[in-house]
Amino acid sequence: MSTKNRGWAKPGNTAGRHNGAENTMADETVVTVGLVKKEGSTRGKNPRKIEYMAFDQSVPASLPKSLAEFVSITKADEGQLLEFAIDGFNSAAYSAASDEIGEFIPDEWDKETAAQFRLAVRNTSKLTGLDIEQTVNMLKPAIEKGLAAKAAAALEAKNAAQTQTTA
């Protein structure tokens, strides 16, 4: 992301905080939609602590639900929105392209299978202490065998249904 100062990155600055909209979560907790103060460190040789305003992605109810609400909260103009969109797109594209598990996922797998495989590999790797490639080598044969059995059962059911309709 660009290093331009947009006003909401200053310590203690709450400009752009959206105080009007509130969302109620299932447990009746009221969550304000808007920015929250975050803490971090500068990058470089001598890092120092900083505070900045950001969306809390761990609380989905606190996120804006529309572009208009986003603009209302951030006070971003069209040029800044375009920059955010480009930065976000580039970040998402890099994350997808650099996914260390993605190279082990065949193109023919559907999105749900690929997502579950990624999750299983990450969790198993974390649990066992094995690296990603070792975990993939352990899990992928079982996944492929399960997918083959699932496809065979679907084909058998389809053939059985066709046999009943022609009889």
TORVEX-902323 format. One record per residue (C-alpha): x, y, z. Coordinates in steps of 0.001 Angstrom, whole numbers, plus 500000, padded with zeros to 6 digits. Example, Ala and Ser with C-alpha at 12.3 -4.5 7.8 and 13.67 -1.06 7.14 Angstrom:
<rs>
u:512300	v:495500	w:507800
u:513670	v:498940	w:507140
</rs>
This chain:
<rs>
u:500000	v:500000	w:500000
u:501148	v:503521	w:499349
u:502840	v:505344	w:502202
u:500832	v:508527	w:501663
u:499366	v:509881	w:504888
u:495600	v:509669	w:504633
u:494766	v:511224	w:508009
u:493550	v:508071	w:509735
u:497066	v:506702	w:510236
u:498014	v:509369	w:512778
u:498236	v:508289	w:516406
u:495069	v:509176	w:518238
u:493257	v:510485	w:515165
u:489669	v:509304	w:515114
u:488696	v:511313	w:512037
u:486476	v:509201	w:509863
u:485180	v:507079	w:512738
u:481622	v:506151	w:511948
u:479606	v:506498	w:515126
u:476078	v:506340	w:513738
u:475639	v:502819	w:512417
u:475440	v:499879	w:514730
u:474945	v:496192	w:514018
u:473503	v:493754	w:516519
u:475102	v:490320	w:516574
u:473223	v:487086	w:517371
u:474141	v:487299	w:521056
u:472637	v:490829	w:521187
u:476075	v:492487	w:521394
u:475919	v:495898	w:519736
u:478867	v:496476	w:517410
u:479693	v:499893	w:515983
u:480589	v:499901	w:512314
u:483843	v:501750	w:511801
u:487522	v:502045	w:512458
u:489317	v:500952	w:515606
u:492676	v:501979	w:516995
u:495406	v:499418	w:516244
u:498986	v:499263	w:517404
u:502025	v:498219	w:515445
u:505635	v:499073	w:514706
u:507319	v:501044	w:511988
u:509427	v:499081	w:509559
u:513123	v:499617	w:509263
u:516297	v:499597	w:511278
u:514944	v:501266	w:514421
u:511262	v:500374	w:514706
u:509046	v:502413	w:516998
u:505525	v:501799	w:518213
u:502720	v:503425	w:516247
u:498951	v:503653	w:516457
u:496686	v:503768	w:513433
u:493019	v:503429	w:512585
u:491883	v:500293	w:510741
u:488893	v:498030	w:510204
u:488757	v:495076	w:512613
u:488324	v:492148	w:510222
u:487992	v:489748	w:513159
u:484575	v:491324	w:513879
u:482605	v:491078	w:510609
u:479670	v:493037	w:512053
u:481970	v:496071	w:512457
u:482836	v:496207	w:508754
u:481065	v:498516	w:506300
u:478401	v:496766	w:504236
u:478547	v:499023	w:501191
u:480930	v:501272	w:499303
u:478904	v:504297	w:500417
u:479311	v:503281	w:504059
u:483057	v:502734	w:503493
u:483398	v:506235	w:502016
u:481380	v:507695	w:504877
u:483741	v:506109	w:507409
u:487084	v:506725	w:505686
u:486249	v:510025	w:503964
u:488168	v:508677	w:500952
u:487841	v:510456	w:497621
u:487593	v:508713	w:494236
u:491369	v:508678	w:493687
u:491966	v:507107	w:497093
u:489210	v:504539	w:496462
u:490884	v:503563	w:493207
u:494242	v:503256	w:494997
u:492641	v:501094	w:497721
u:491016	v:498908	w:495074
u:494279	v:498448	w:493176
u:496273	v:497748	w:496362
u:493636	v:495295	w:497588
u:493420	v:493536	w:494235
u:497200	v:493244	w:493978
u:497442	v:491931	w:497536
u:494725	v:489319	w:496923
u:496293	v:488277	w:493609
u:499721	v:487916	w:495243
u:498257	v:485889	w:498122
u:496509	v:483546	w:495704
u:499548	v:483162	w:493443
u:501999	v:482647	w:496296
u:499870	v:480104	w:498159
u:502314	v:477370	w:499106
u:499562	v:474746	w:499102
u:498062	v:475828	w:495762
u:500804	v:474125	w:493768
u:499587	v:470772	w:495129
u:495921	v:471284	w:494175
u:494844	v:469862	w:490803
u:492916	v:472249	w:488532
u:489973	v:469823	w:488341
u:489203	v:470110	w:492072
u:486235	v:472358	w:492850
u:486684	v:475413	w:495081
u:485137	v:473756	w:498149
u:487439	v:470717	w:497929
u:490472	v:472978	w:497429
u:489488	v:475153	w:500407
u:488954	v:472130	w:502661
u:492262	v:470626	w:501504
u:494104	v:473861	w:502326
u:492502	v:473943	w:505762
u:493283	v:470261	w:506434
u:496905	v:470685	w:505325
u:497472	v:473805	w:507429
u:495842	v:472325	w:510529
u:497571	v:468949	w:510196
u:500925	v:470613	w:509575
u:500463	v:472769	w:512663
u:499322	v:469805	w:514763
u:502063	v:467393	w:513688
u:504956	v:469781	w:513148
u:505453	v:468379	w:509643
u:506234	v:470829	w:506856
u:503611	v:471580	w:504204
u:505029	v:469210	w:501578
u:505206	v:466279	w:504016
u:501636	v:466962	w:505123
u:500418	v:467144	w:501507
u:502153	v:463835	w:500729
u:500348	v:462286	w:503684
u:496854	v:463722	w:503044
u:496531	v:464057	w:499270
u:496375	v:460315	w:498459
u:493518	v:459868	w:500946
u:491660	v:462892	w:499534
u:492084	v:461654	w:495960
u:490906	v:458162	w:496925
u:487853	v:459662	w:498652
u:487060	v:461872	w:495645
u:487344	v:458870	w:493302
u:484974	v:456838	w:495508
u:482544	v:459771	w:495638
u:482618	v:460118	w:491825
u:482108	v:456358	w:491372
u:479116	v:456384	w:493744
u:477591	v:459355	w:491884
u:478056	v:457576	w:488548
u:476517	v:454389	w:489944
u:473529	v:456334	w:491285
u:473101	v:458075	w:487926
u:473210	v:454732	w:486090
u:470729	v:453222	w:488552
u:468342	v:456139	w:488022
u:468610	v:455784	w:484230
u:467977	v:452034	w:484469
u:464800	v:452618	w:486517
u:463440	v:455223	w:484086
u:463981	v:452969	w:481051
u:462440	v:449889	w:482701
</rs>
